[in-house]
Amino acid sequence: MRGFFITGTDTGIGKTIVSAMLAIHLKEKGYDVTVRKPIETGCSCVDKGLVPHDGLFLKTITGSGEDLDIITPLRLVHPLAPLVAAELEGTAIDINEIVTSLKNISGVAIIEGVGGVLVPLAKNFFISDLIKEVGLPAILVSSNRLGTINHTLLSLEHLKHKGVTVAGIIFNSACDYDISAHSNIEQIRRFAGVPVIAAMPFLGAIDYNSLVDAAKTVDYAIIRSFL
């Protein structure tokens, strides 16, 4: 199986945007791309069940013909870590079922995780363990703001400890200016030991065309080396 597992240094830092950007970038390069967001919390309740907003966004913007139940099979209401949300909702997360659903995906898989690398899914089982079980190289999404050097290096150290291959880092800009933005990239390149794949600009509007433009920052040679 080919592809990448998109994880991050934190929640709310742009993993979904980066996943969509990479999927679009690879589709534009001629690859058959399959998107997954296997676990999503904070889903909205509607008449037909729970709506996973990130999963729906990935399906819609990439033009995926797959059913949303396949893209995001596990949905929880509470906007909390999956283990916490599942316990509050009286359910259990079946790790084996999730891992099985992520094996043997056709084409190039873009799998988005939930939260950061140490978000718990079950007792003694974290997102980093899921990445290891799935077996795809990870791309670490970092927010290009003050504090990211510490968060990024800690996340990389943990992934290394778990034996996860890290393809590289993608910086996402959450605002149009941060005094640390330029030095963050310099210092991560200095200390991280893995490449910076892209430094995405701040996106005032998020749509297909803006993500195509953002993908121009991607070092495609790095991506291609893992495919």
GUMI-589150 format. One record per atom (N, C-alpha, C, O): residue in three letters; x, y, z. Coordinates in steps of 0.1 Angstrom, whole numbers, plus 5000, padded with zeros to 4 digits. Example, Ala and Ser with C-alpha at 12.3 -4.5 7.8 and 13.67 -1.06 7.14 Angstrom:
2
Ala513249435078Ala512349555078Ala513249675078Ala514249675085Ser512849785071Ser513749895071Ser512950005079Ser513450115080
This chain:
227
Met500849885000Met500050005000Met500950125000Met501950135007Arg500550224992Arg501250354991Arg500450464997Arg499250464997Gly501150565002Gly500550685007Gly501150745019Gly502350715022Phe500350825027Phe500950895038Phe499850895049Phe498650905046Phe500350895061Phe499450915073Phe499751055078Phe500851085082Ile498651135077Ile498851275081Ile498551295096Ile497351275100Thr499551325104Thr499351355118Thr499851495121Thr500151565112Gly499751525134Gly500051665137Gly500651685151Gly500651585159Thr501151805154Thr501651835167Thr500551865177Thr500751875189Asp499351885172Asp498251935181Asp496951915173Asp496851875162Thr495851955180Thr494551955173Thr494252095167Thr494852195173Gly493452105157Gly493152235151Gly494252305144Gly494252435144Ile495252235139Ile496352305133Ile496352285117Ile497352335111Gly495352225112Gly495252215097Gly495552085091Gly495852085079Lys495351975098Lys495651845092Lys494651815081Lys495051765071Thr493451855082Thr492451835072Thr492751915059Thr492651865048Ile493152035061Ile493552125050Ile494752065043Ile494852065031Val495752025051Val496951965045Val496651835038Val497151805027Ser495751755044Ser495351625037Ser494651655024Ser494951585014Ala493751755024Ala493051785011Ala494051845001Ala494051804989Met494951925006Met495951984997Met496851874990Met497051874978Leu497351784998Leu498151674993Leu497351584983Leu497851544973Ala496151554987Ala495251474978Ala495051534965Ala495151474954Ile494751664965Ile494551744953Ile495851744945Ile495851734932His496951774951His498251784945His498651654938His499051654926Leu498351534944Leu498651404938Leu497751374927Leu498051314917Lys496451414928Lys495451394918Lys495851474905Lys495751424894Glu496351594908Glu496851684896Glu498051624890Glu498351644878Lys498851544897Lys499951474892Lys499651344885Lys500451274879Gly498351304885Gly497951184878Gly497751064886Gly497450954881Tyr497851074900Tyr497750964908Tyr496250934912Tyr495451024912Asp495950814914Asp494550774919Asp494650784934Asp495350704940Val493950874940Val494050904954Val492850864962Val491750884957Thr493050804973Thr491950764982Thr492150834996Thr493250825002Val491150905000Val491150975013Val490450905024Val489450835022Arg491050915036Arg490450855048Arg490550945060Arg491651005062Lys489550955068Lys489551015081Lys488850915090Lys487650935093Pro489550815094Pro488850695100Pro488150725114Pro487150665117Ile488650825121Ile488050865134Ile487751015134Ile488651085131Glu486551055138Glu486351195139Glu485451215151Glu484351155153Thr485851315160Thr484951355171Thr484351485168Thr484751555159Gly483451535177Gly482851665174Gly481851665163Gly481651765157Cys481351545159Cys480451535148Cys479051595152Cys478651595163Ser478351645141Ser477051705143Ser475951595142Ser476051505134Cys474951615151Cys473751525150Cys472751575140Cys472251685141Val472351485131Val471351525122Val470351405121Val470551305128Asp469251415114Asp468251315114Asp468751175109Asp468351075115Lys469751175100Lys470251055095Lys471451005102Lys472150905098Gly471851065113Gly473051025121Gly473951135124Gly473651245125Leu475251095125Leu476351185128Leu477051235115Leu477451145107Val477251365114Val477951415102Val479451445106Val479651535115Pro480451385100Pro481851415102Pro482251525093Pro482451505081His482451645098His482751755090His484051745082His484151785070Asp485051695089Asp486351685082Asp486251575071Asp486751595060Gly485651465074Gly485551355065Gly484751405053Gly485051375041Leu483651475055Leu482751535044Leu483551625036Leu483451625024Phe484351715042Phe485151815035Phe486151735025Phe486251775014Leu486851635031Leu487751555022Leu487051495011Leu487551494999Lys485951435013Lys485151365003Lys484751464992Lys484851444980Thr484251584996Thr483751674987Thr484751744978Thr484651754966Ile485851794985Ile486851874978Ile487751784969Ile488251834959Thr487851654972Thr488651574963Thr487751504953Thr488351434944Gly486451514954Gly485551454944Gly485551304946Gly485251224936Ser485751254958Ser485751114960Ser484351054958Ser483351114963Gly484250944952Gly483050874949Gly482650774960Gly481650704959Glu483550764970Glu483350664980Glu482250714990Glu482050834992Asp481550614996Asp480550655006Asp481250715019Asp482350675022Leu480550805025Leu481150875037Leu481350775048Leu482250795057Asp480550665049Asp480750565059Asp482050495057Asp482550435067Ile482550485045Ile483850425043Ile485050525046Ile486050485052Ile484850645043Ile485850745045Ile486050775060Ile487150785065Thr484850795067Thr484950815082Thr483950725089Thr482850765091Pro484350605092Pro483450505098Pro483150525112Pro482050495117Leu484150575120Leu483950595134Leu483650745137Leu484550825135Arg482450775142Arg482050915145Arg481550925159Arg480850845164Leu482051035166Leu481651055180Leu481151195181Leu481651285174Val480251225191Val479651355192Val480551455199Val480751565195His481151415211His481851505219His483151545213His483851465208Pro483451675212Pro484651725207Pro485851705216Pro486451805221Leu486151585218Leu487251545228Leu488151445222Leu487851395211Ala489151405229Ala490051295225Ala489151165223Ala488151145230Pro489351085212Pro488450975209Pro488250885221Pro487050845223Leu489250845229Leu488950755240Leu488050825250Leu487150755255Val488250955253Val487351025263Val485951035257Val484951005264Ala485751065244Ala484451085238Ala483750945238Ala482550935241Ala484450845235Ala483850705234Ala483350665248Ala482350605249Glu484150695258Glu483750655272Glu482450735276Glu481550675282Leu482450855273Leu481250935276Leu480050895269Leu478850905274Glu480250835257Glu479150795248Glu478850645250Glu477950595242Gly479450585259Gly479150445262Gly479550345251Gly478850245249Thr480650375244Thr481050285233Thr482550255235Thr483250325242Ala483050165227Ala484450135227Ala484950145213Ala484250105203Ile486250185212Ile486850195198Ile487550055195Ile488350015203Asp487049995184Asp487649865180Asp488849895171Asp488749925160Ile490049885178Ile491349915171Ile491549825159Ile491949865148Asn491249695161Asn491449595150Asn490649635138Asn491049615126Glu489349675140Glu488449715129Glu488949835122Glu488949835110Ile489549935129Ile490050045123Ile491250015114Ile491350055103Val492149935120Val493449895113Val493049825100Val493649845089Thr492149725101Thr491749645090Thr491149735079Thr491349715067Ser490349835083Ser489749925073Ser490750005065Ser490450055054Leu491950025071Leu492950105065Leu494050025057Leu494950085052Lys493849895057Lys494749815050Lys494349795035Lys493149795033Asn495249775026Asn494949745012Asn494049845005Asn493149814998Ile494249975008Ile493550085001Ile494150094987Ile495350094986Ser493250104978Ser493750114964Ser494250254961Ser493950354968Gly495150264951Gly495750394948Gly496650444959Gly497250364966Val496850574960Val497650644970Val496750684981Val495750764979Ala497050634993Ala496150665005Ala496650795012Ala497850805014Ile495750885014Ile495950995023Ile495050975035Ile493850995034Ile495650935046Ile494950905058Ile495151015069Ile496351035073Glu494151075073Glu494251185083Glu493951125097Glu492951065099Gly494851155106Gly494551115120Gly493651215127Gly493051295121Val493751205141Val492851295149Val493751345160Val494451275167Gly493851475162Gly494651535172Gly496151525169Gly496551515158Gly496851515180Gly498351495179Gly498751355180Gly497951265181Val500051325180Val500551195179Val500351105192Val500350985191Leu500151175203Leu499851105216Leu498451105220Leu498151095232Val497551135211Val496051125214Val495650975217Val495950895208Pro495050945228Pro494750805231Pro493450765223Pro492450835222Leu493550635218Leu492450575212Leu491850465221Leu490650435220Ala492750405228Ala492350305238Ala493450295249Ala494450375248Lys493250215259Lys494250215269Lys495650165263Lys495650055257Asn496650245265Asn497950215260Asn498050205245Asn498950135239Phe497150265238Phe497150265223Phe496850415218Phe495850465221Phe497850465211Phe497750605207Phe497750625192Phe497950525185Ile497550745187Ile497650765173Ile498950715167Ile498950665156Ser500050745174Ser501350695169Ser501350545167Ser502050485158Asp500650465176Asp500550325175Asp499750285162Asp500050185155Leu498650365160Leu497850335148Leu498750365135Leu498650285126Ile499550465135Ile500350495123Ile501350375121Ile501550325110Lys501950325132Lys502850215131Lys502150085126Lys502650015118Glu500950065131Glu500149945126Glu499749955111Glu499849855104Val499450075107Val499050085093Val500250075084Val500150015073Gly501350125088Gly502650105081Gly502950205070Gly503950185063Leu502250315070Leu502550425060Leu503550525067Leu503450545079Pro504350595059Pro505150705064Pro504250815069Pro503250845063Ala504650875079Ala503850995085Ala504351125079Ala505551145076Ile503451215078Ile503751355075Ile503251435087Ile502051425091Leu504151505093Leu503751575106Leu503351725102Leu504151795096Val502151765105Val501651895103Val501951985115Val501651945127Ser502652095113Ser502952185124Ser502452325121Ser502452365109Ser501952395131Ser501452525129Ser502652625130Ser503452625139Asn502752705119Asn503952795119Asn503752915127Asn503453025122Arg503952895140Arg503753005150Arg504752985161Arg505352885162Leu504753085170Leu505653075181Leu505352955190Leu504152935194Gly506352875193Gly506152755201Gly506252625193Gly506352515199Thr506252635180Thr506252515172Thr507552435172Thr507552315169Ile508652505174Ile509952435175Ile509852325185Ile510152205183Asn509452365197Asn509252265208Asn508252155205Asn508552035206His507052195200His506052095197His506451995186His506251875187Thr507152055176Thr507551975165Thr508651875169Thr508551755165Leu509651915176Leu510751835179Leu510251725189Leu510751605188Leu509351755198Leu508851655208Leu508051555200Leu508151435203Ser507251595191Ser506451495183Ser507351405175Ser507051285174Leu508351465168Leu509251385160Leu510051285169Leu510251165165Glu510451325181Glu511151235190Glu510251115194Glu510651005195His508951145196His508051035200His507850945188His507850815190Leu507650995176Leu507450905165Leu508650825162Leu508550705159Lys509850885164Lys511050805163Lys511150695173Lys511550575170His510750725185His510750625196His509750505192His510050395196Lys508650535186Lys507650435182Lys508150355169Lys507450265165Gly509150405163Gly509650335151Gly508850375138Gly508750295129Val508250495138Val507450535127Val508350615117Val509150705121Thr508250585105Thr509050655094Thr508350785092Thr507150795089Val509050895093Val508551025090Val509051085077Val510251105075Ala508151105068Ala508551155054Ala508951295055Ala509851335048Gly508351375064Gly508751515065Gly507651595072Gly506751535078Ile507851725072Ile507051815080Ile506351915070Ile506951955060Ile505051945072Ile504452045065Ile503952155075Ile503252125084Phe504452275073Phe504052385081Phe502752445075Phe502652475063Asn501752475084Asn500552535080Asn500452675087Asn500652685100Ser500252775080Ser500152915086Ser498752945090Ser497852955082Ala498552955103Ala497152985108Ala496853125108Ala495653165110Cys497753215106Cys497553355104Cys498453415094Cys499353355089Asp498153535089Asp498953595078Asp500253655082Asp501053685074Tyr500553665096Tyr501853705100Tyr502153655114Tyr501353665123Asp503353595116Asp503853565129Asp505353585129Asp506053545119Ile505853665138Ile507253705138Ile508253585138Ile509353595134Ser507753465143Ser508653355143Ser508553265131Ser509353165130Ala507753295121Ala507453205110Ala508753175102Ala508953055099His509553265099His510753235091His511753155099His512353055094Ser512053195111Ser513053125119Ser512552995123Ser513352905125Asn511252965124Asn510752835128Asn511252735117Asn511752625121Ile511052765105Ile511452675094Ile512952655094Ile513452545092Glu513752755096Glu515152745096Glu515652655108Glu516452565105Gln515052675119Gln515452595131Gln514952445130Gln515752355135Ile513852425125Ile513352285123Ile514252215113Ile514652095115Arg514652285102Arg515552225093Arg516952195099Arg517652095096Arg517252275109Arg518552265116Arg518552145125Arg519552075126Phe517452125132Phe517452025143Phe516551895141Phe516751795148Ala515651895131Ala514651795130Ala515151665125Ala514751555130Gly516151665115Gly516551545110Gly515651485099Gly515951375094Val514551555096Val513651515085Val513351645077Val513451755082Pro513051625064Pro512851745056Pro511551825058Pro510651765063Val511651945055Val510352025054Val509852015040Val510452055030Ile508651955039Ile508051925026Ile507452045020Ile507452075008Ala506852125029Ala506152245024Ala505952345036Ala505852305047Ala505752465032Ala505352575042Ala504152645035Ala504352735027Met503052605039Met501852655033Met501552805038Met501752835049Pro501152885029Pro500753025032Pro499453025040Pro498652925040Phe499153135046Phe497853155052Phe496753165041Phe496953235031Leu495753085043Leu494653085033Leu493453155038Leu492753105047Gly493153265032Gly491953345036Gly490653265032Gly489753275040Ala490653205021Ala489553125016Ala490052985013Ala491152975007Ile489352885016Ile489752745014Ile488852685004Ile487652655006Asp489352664992Asp488652594981Asp489652514972Asp490852524975Tyr489152454962Tyr490052374953Tyr491152454948Tyr492352414948Asn490852574942Asn491852654936Asn492952704946Asn494152704943Ser492452744958Ser493452794968Ser494352684972Ser495552704976Leu493852554973Leu494652444977Leu495652404966Leu496752364968Val495252424953Val496152394942Val497252494943Val498452454941Asp496952624946Asp498052724947Asp498952694959Asp500152704958Ala498352654970Ala499152614982Ala500052504979Ala501152494985Ala499652404971Ala500452294967Ala501752324960Ala502652244959Lys501852444955Lys503052494948Lys504252504957Lys505352504953Thr503952504970Thr505052504980Thr505552364983Thr506652354990Val504952264978Val505352124981Val506552084974Val506752114962Asp507552024981Asp508751964975Asp508351824969Asp508351734977Tyr507851824957Tyr507351704951Tyr508351584951Tyr507951474952Ala509651624950Ala510651514950Ala510651434962Ala510851314962Ile510351494974Ile510251424986Ile509051334986Ile509151214990Ile507951384982Ile506751304981Ile506851184972Ile506551074975Arg507451214960Arg507651104950Arg508550994955Arg508350884951Ser509551034963Ser510450934968Ser509850824977Ser510450714979Phe508650854982Phe507950764991Phe506850684984Phe506150604989Leu506650714971Leu505650654963Leu506250554953Leu505450494945
